[in-house]
């Protein structure tokens, strides 16, 4: 069994090692298109498991009605490609949120079934608030870990 680190620098290095081990390799930019949305990256996989994606979807829909492709683009943009979402992930999530009455969908042109715009419901606002509380400690932990890595390597 390893001894706990004793100095601040040792603790920082250990935190960086743990973060890297948990996150896997973090690319310098967005993943290659073939790798997007597969969830094989431990870092983005953990973001998905921790309900970050439903939180982001509810957050963006709470800002105003939006549709699936727009959600995928906005999430990829705000996370700089770290959490990119493909249609095979987004649309089942939207259907699940709609079945749970957290969002409501309306076709832009019902006779042609073009874009489906989603709005948040009152139940969705309650769930959004719950997710904000539940996911925050995880996101804070990720931010601290990444900060530790950056300080260790670049300071």
N, C-alpha and C positions, 0 to 999 in steps of 0.2 A: 504494500500500500504506500502511495506517495505521500510525502510530508506536505502540509499546507505551505504555500509561499509565505515568506516572512517579511519581505520589503514591499514597498509600494510598487516598485518596478517589477518585482517578481509576480505580484498579484496582477499587474497590468499585462504582463506577458502571458500568464496563465489564462486570463480572461480572453486575450486575443486568440490563444491556441484553442480554447473551448469554442469561441465564436466561429473560427474557421472550420473546426471539425463539424460543428452543427450546420453551418451554412454551405459547406462544400466550396467548390471553386466559384468565385463571383467574377463574371467576365467584366472586361473594361467597358463594354457597351452592351447594347441590346443583343439578345441571343440571335443566332442565325435563324432564318425563317423555318427551317426544318425542325428546329428544337422548340419552337414556340408552342406553348400550351400543352406540352406532353406531361408536365409535372414530374419529370425525371430528375430535375435539379432539386437537391435537398432543401435549398434555401426557399425557392418558390413553392415547393411542396409543403413546407411548414407554414408558409403564409396562407396557403389554401386550407390546411387543416385547422388553423386557428381562427377561422371564420372571417379572415380579412376580406376575402372577395365578396361575401354577402354584405359586409359592412360598407365596402366601397360602392357596391351597386345601390344599396338603399340610400347612401349619402348622395350619390349623383342624381338619383331619381327624385330625392327630396328637394333638390334645387329646381326641378321643373321636369315636365314630361320629356322622356327621351326614349330612344329605341336601341335595340341590341348592338348593332354595329357601332353606333355612337358611343355606347358604354365601353365596348372593347377598345376603341381608339383612345378614349379619355383615360382609361386605366393604364394602358400601355404607355401613354404619354406622361402621366403623372408619376409613374414608377420607373420611367426611362427604360422600359422593356424588361425590368426585373420580374414583373408580374404581368405577363402578356396572356391574354385569354383568347382562345379560339371559339368558333361557334359551337363546337361539340361540348364545351364547358358552359358557355354563357347561356345558350337557349334552354338547356335543361334546368339551370339555376333559375332563370326567369320563370319558367313554367312552375317550378316548385314554389317559388315565392308567390306566384299568382294563386296556386292551389291553396296555399296557407293564408290567403287573403291579406298578404302584406303589401302587395302591389295590385293594380288593375291595369289590364291591357285593352287598348282600343285600336282597331285598324284605321290607318290613315284614310284608306278608301276601302270600306268593307266589301264592296263588290269585286275588288281586284286583289285583296289581301296583299297589299304592298308592304308598307312599314307598320309595325305594331308599336305604338307609343305606350309607355308605361308610366303610371302615376303612383305615388305612395298613398296608402290608406292610413287611417288612424291606427289600426293594429300594426301597420308597418312602421309608423313613427315610434310606437312603443318598443318594438323590436329593435329599431335603429338605436334608440337610447340605451337599451340593454347591451347591444353589441358594442357601443362606444365605451361603456364601462368595462365590459369583459375583455375586450381586445387591447385596450390601452396598455396594461402592464406588459403584455408580450411585445407590442411595438416599441415601448420604452426600452425594454431589454435589448431588442435588436439594435436600436439607435445607440445605446451605450456600448454594445459590443463592437459595432462598426466604428464608433468614435475611438474606442480603445485600440483597434487595429490601426486606424489612421494615425493616431498619436504615436503608437509604437514604431511604425514604419517610417513616418515622415517627420516626426519632431526630433 
